[in-house]
Amino acid sequence: MKSLQQAFNSFLQSDEISGVSNYRQFDAKTTLFSYEGINFLYVYESDDPSFFHLIVPRIEVFSDGLYSRMLDFSQRYKIAKVLLIDNHVWFSFEQIVLNIIEGDYRLFKL
């Protein structure tokens, strides 16, 4: 059975999704890619292999309006975190994945 990291990387390189560019494995835990012009980081947590962690870094320079809208979204839906790092807004999506079915990419549809 594939690990979550292997399954997600296979998905990014499959015909199941179009619009992925700049795909590269940065290191053993981090995959970088762009989807429809937005940069993403996928971070594999080897200490918790069922933890899916997708980050959208440096979305925009901080503004009260953007940050408050994203914070409201984060609190309402509880699936993402909004962070302020170096005066830029970052968005982090986290989920526990208990079962991976070979070739079933529905989990990863962006």
C-alpha positions as CSV (number, residue, x, y, z in Angstrom):
1,M,0.0,0.0,0.0
2,K,1.2,3.5,-0.9
3,S,1.9,6.0,1.8
4,L,-0.1,9.2,1.9
5,Q,2.9,11.1,0.5
6,Q,3.3,8.6,-2.4
7,A,-0.5,8.7,-3.1
8,F,-0.6,12.5,-3.2
9,N,2.6,12.8,-5.4
10,S,1.1,10.2,-7.8
11,F,-2.1,12.3,-7.9
12,L,-0.2,15.5,-8.8
13,Q,1.5,13.7,-11.7
14,S,-1.6,11.9,-12.9
15,D,-4.2,12.7,-15.6
16,E,-6.8,13.1,-12.8
17,I,-5.8,16.8,-12.4
18,S,-4.9,19.5,-14.9
19,G,-3.3,22.8,-14.2
20,V,-0.5,21.5,-12.0
21,S,2.9,23.0,-12.8
22,N,6.4,23.5,-11.3
23,Y,6.1,20.1,-9.5
24,R,9.2,19.2,-7.6
25,Q,10.2,17.2,-4.6
26,F,12.1,19.7,-2.4
27,D,13.3,17.2,0.1
28,A,12.1,13.9,1.6
29,K,9.2,15.5,3.3
30,T,8.2,18.5,1.1
31,T,6.6,18.7,-2.3
32,L,6.3,22.0,-4.1
33,F,3.9,22.7,-6.9
34,S,1.6,25.3,-8.5
35,Y,-2.0,24.8,-9.3
36,E,-3.8,27.3,-11.5
37,G,-1.1,29.9,-10.7
38,I,-1.1,29.4,-6.9
39,N,1.9,28.0,-5.1
40,F,1.4,25.1,-2.7
41,L,3.6,23.1,-0.3
42,Y,2.7,19.6,0.7
43,V,4.5,18.6,3.9
44,Y,4.6,14.9,4.8
45,E,4.8,14.3,8.5
46,S,6.7,11.0,9.0
47,D,5.9,11.0,12.7
48,D,2.2,10.9,11.8
49,P,1.8,9.4,8.3
50,S,-2.0,9.9,8.3
51,F,-1.6,13.7,8.7
52,F,-2.3,15.5,5.4
53,H,-0.8,19.0,5.5
54,L,-1.2,21.4,2.6
55,I,0.1,25.0,2.8
56,V,-0.5,28.0,0.6
57,P,2.4,30.3,1.4
58,R,2.6,34.1,1.1
59,I,-0.9,34.6,-0.3
60,E,-0.8,38.3,0.0
61,V,0.8,41.1,1.9
62,F,-1.1,41.6,5.2
63,S,-4.2,43.7,5.1
64,D,-6.8,43.8,7.8
65,G,-9.6,43.0,5.4
66,L,-8.0,39.9,3.9
67,Y,-6.8,38.6,7.2
68,S,-10.2,39.0,8.9
69,R,-12.0,37.3,6.0
70,M,-9.7,34.4,6.1
71,L,-9.8,34.2,9.9
72,D,-13.6,34.1,9.7
73,F,-13.5,31.3,7.2
74,S,-11.0,29.4,9.3
75,Q,-13.1,29.7,12.4
76,R,-16.4,28.9,10.6
77,Y,-15.2,25.7,8.8
78,K,-12.5,24.4,11.1
79,I,-10.5,22.8,8.2
80,A,-7.8,25.4,7.8
81,K,-5.6,27.8,9.7
82,V,-4.7,31.3,8.8
83,L,-1.2,32.5,9.8
84,L,0.6,35.8,9.6
85,I,4.3,35.2,8.8
86,D,6.7,38.0,7.9
87,N,3.8,40.4,7.1
88,H,2.3,37.9,4.6
89,V,-0.9,35.8,5.0
90,W,-0.4,32.0,4.8
91,F,-3.2,29.4,4.6
92,S,-2.7,25.9,6.0
93,F,-5.1,23.0,5.4
94,E,-4.9,19.9,7.7
95,Q,-6.7,16.6,7.7
96,I,-6.3,13.1,9.1
97,V,-6.5,10.4,6.4
98,L,-7.1,7.0,7.8
99,N,-7.4,4.9,4.6
100,I,-5.8,5.3,1.2
101,I,-7.3,3.3,-1.7
102,E,-4.9,2.7,-4.5
103,G,-5.8,4.9,-7.5
104,D,-8.7,6.6,-5.7
105,Y,-7.8,10.3,-5.8
106,R,-11.1,11.8,-4.7
107,L,-9.5,12.9,-1.4
108,F,-7.1,15.1,-3.2
109,K,-9.4,17.0,-5.6
110,L,-8.6,20.6,-5.1
